[in-house]
Amino acid sequence: MMDKKKSILIRERENDLEAIDENKDGKVYQDVIDWNVISDKPGNCPLCNMKLKEVSLENAKKNLVKNNFKVK
């Protein structure tokens, strides 16, 4: 069983996508399995090690809401 890792990429509270989008390009990187893993930079998920996928803020919000995560 995988231990839940601590990482600033793992969003456990209400997600403020505009704040996560530090460079203000309207895009973030999101894991397609662990939807609450979101970054403004490319990288891998600290939970499953999958490559984060670049998505628009609108699509990131849709993914979060569809998977029962809170969005600001």
KARA-V136501 format. One record per residue. N is the residue number from 1. RES is the residue in one letter. PHI is phi in degrees with one decimal (* if undefined). Layout:
# KARA-V136501
n=N res=RES phi=PHI
n=N res=RES phi=PHI
This chain:
# KARA-V136501
n=1 res=M phi=*
n=2 res=M phi=-80.0
n=3 res=D phi=-72.1
n=4 res=K phi=-70.9
n=5 res=K phi=-82.7
n=6 res=K phi=-91.6
n=7 res=S phi=-160.7
n=8 res=I phi=-69.7
n=9 res=L phi=-77.2
n=10 res=I phi=-86.5
n=11 res=R phi=-92.9
n=12 res=E phi=-104.0
n=13 res=R phi=-115.6
n=14 res=E phi=-60.0
n=15 res=N phi=-91.6
n=16 res=D phi=-103.1
n=17 res=L phi=-63.1
n=18 res=E phi=-65.1
n=19 res=A phi=-72.1
n=20 res=I phi=-66.6
n=21 res=D phi=-76.1
n=22 res=E phi=-62.0
n=23 res=N phi=-88.9
n=24 res=K phi=56.5
n=25 res=D phi=-94.7
n=26 res=G phi=80.9
n=27 res=K phi=-135.1
n=28 res=V phi=-137.7
n=29 res=Y phi=-110.8
n=30 res=Q phi=-133.2
n=31 res=D phi=-78.5
n=32 res=V phi=-88.3
n=33 res=I phi=-112.7
n=34 res=D phi=-99.3
n=35 res=W phi=-58.6
n=36 res=N phi=-86.5
n=37 res=V phi=-97.0
n=38 res=I phi=-137.1
n=39 res=S phi=-140.5
n=40 res=D phi=-90.4
n=41 res=K phi=-125.6
n=42 res=P phi=-61.3
n=43 res=G phi=169.1
n=44 res=N phi=-117.0
n=45 res=C phi=-68.3
n=46 res=P phi=-72.1
n=47 res=L phi=-92.6
n=48 res=C phi=-116.6
n=49 res=N phi=69.2
n=50 res=M phi=-73.7
n=51 res=K phi=-67.2
n=52 res=L phi=-72.0
n=53 res=K phi=-99.7
n=54 res=E phi=-72.5
n=55 res=V phi=-139.6
n=56 res=S phi=-70.5
n=57 res=L phi=-59.0
n=58 res=E phi=-61.6
n=59 res=N phi=-70.4
n=60 res=A phi=-61.4
n=61 res=K phi=-62.9
n=62 res=K phi=-58.9
n=63 res=N phi=-61.4
n=64 res=L phi=-65.3
n=65 res=V phi=-61.8
n=66 res=K phi=-60.8
n=67 res=N phi=-106.3
n=68 res=N phi=64.4
n=69 res=F phi=-101.4
n=70 res=K phi=-83.8
n=71 res=V phi=-129.7
n=72 res=K phi=-76.1
